[in-house]
């Protein structure tokens, strides 16, 4: 399309992925955050639990000063403590819910506009049991967030068998889950990431159509799954066009076309479309970010 993509969405980027050095020190974190906030291409920066508590006030002030928006990912809270938000063990489930509720508190303190999390591991053949557990815990999170102000609670769909090996997962399971939660909570949604779709083994249509009404957030990126012994294999979000990878300009154009077809991308709308890209070994983070922006602009020109 010839129209500016910014007229159809708010473009964002995941800070800790684009600039892994941000997690090394408070100074590096603020430097990386500033790089994003001074770039008018981005109006959203996606954060997570801050690596240094002392940063909270400064981060919030910087985002506000830049007239930008922050979202909050609770993924690292689960990863770091090896917690399962769809556990079948009652105590383990309660611990995971409690930790994510503290993440919601931090998200509100940072004035974030959204809280994100993901499903975790499961036992093959018992998916329905784990799904019931996930529905129950998600309802708790939605109710908690609503009590504090109605912040949206968004589950990100990950791979099912390759890297994160998350319950959700396949679109059929995601749809069943989303119907169950949304029946009771309006501050709920699904995040889809085009880098995870090839890992699930679905086409874009197969991944999107069953859950289109529930999509509240979109990530775009790439994945490498052609060689399990390669260091970039799995959920490592290499740049678009990375040798041997799955997604480049043509795939991104097809995905953006789908997002426009379902109405997620529409003139005058302000839904979030964020990059999740990460420099691989020896790559410069700024160049990877430039790659993402350039690829998106080129892909968008192919959208009808």
Secondary structure, 3 states (H helix, E strand, C coil): CCCCHHHCCEEEEEHHHHCHHHHCCHHHHHHHHHHHHCCCCCCEEEEECCCCHHHHHHHHHHHHHCCCEEEEECHHHHHHHCCCCCCCCHHHHHHHHHHHHHHHHHHHHCCCCEEEEECCCCCCCCHHHHHHHHHHHHHHHHHHHHHHCCCEEEEECCCCCCCCCCCCCCHHHHHHHHHHHHCCCCCEEEEEEHHHHHHHCCCHHHHHHHHHHHEEEEEECCCECCCCCCCCEECCCCCCCCCCCCCCHHHHHHHHHHHHHCCCCCCCCCCEEEECCCCCCCCCHHHHHHHHHHHHHHHHCCCC
